[in-house]
Amino acid sequence: MAMLLSALASCGGGGSSHSSSASTAANALPITVDGSFSTINVPFVSVTVCIPGTTTCQTIDHVLVDTGSWGLRLINNGSLNGLPAVTNNGMALAECAQFADGFTWGSVRYADIKLAGEVALHAAIQIIGDQPGGAASVPADCSSTGFNENTAARLGANGILGVGLFANDCDACIIDPAINC
């Protein structure tokens, strides 16, 4: 993560496209800062996700690097549906992520995640916009924080790679119960 943050610090400037190779280490992830999705000065990376235990993979570009969230969330592009669903008692799980200006909602699925030569096996990720188990709508307690950001155009990226300080979204709640996650 230190290399990632070092690379983030070295990118800057106006609205032009810039890729940084702050390190030539095998585990350094290239970052692109460009004007995609009508935004400027936003760090993006490419993330490869695979059906667990297979070589059936897809690389998703323009995934936003976010230091204020955790985990991997990808916009449902139709080709990620082959990832196995995370279930509890036979029911498909979903996740709501709330941000200052809106929310994402979607199923939770397993994937092998490849980033800069490193692999996270059988990790749970959110597929934004994928309705879990046939759910027809977003729950009201999720949608109460602004705009539905379940498309690349609304989100401003093809996904979010959260590199926050905690291992899980709820760790802040465990440390300080006054935080409403």
Secondary structure, DSSP 8 states (H G I E B T S, - for coil): -HHHHHHHHH--SSSS-EEE-S--STT---EEEE-GGG--SEEEEEEEEE-TTSS-EEEEEEEEEETTSEEEEEE--STTTTS-B-EETTEE-EEEEE-SSEEEEEEEEEEEEEETTEEEEEEEEEEET--GGG--S--HHHHTTSEE--SHHHHTSSEEEEE-SSSSTTHHHHH-TTS--
